[in-house]
Amino acid sequence: MKHCVYILYSEKLDRFYIGETSNFDIRMEFHNNSDVKKFTGKAKDWELFLKFDCDCKAQALSIEKHIKKMKSRVYISNLKKYPEITIKLKSRYPC
């Protein structure tokens, strides 16, 4: 089963959300339509900023954790601007 790391952006909150899933479409539906009072429940305007496939769940979770630990909007922007960063992350966190 393919897993991916995704980054969402909410204009209302002016915030990013980083996540991992094996079914992006269902997960995106949850983020925009859930009444659960989690972080993404604070807004209904989440849009996909970046998504990339990983080779396994463990890799996706490691990369998600890495991006979250960076706590940097510049780093997140650079992930989109420079796709080679995601390639390096995948080699840094192999399955």
Helices and strands as residue ranges (DSSP letters): E 3-10, E 15-21, H 24-33, G 39-42, E 46-54, H 57-70, H 73-81, H 84-92
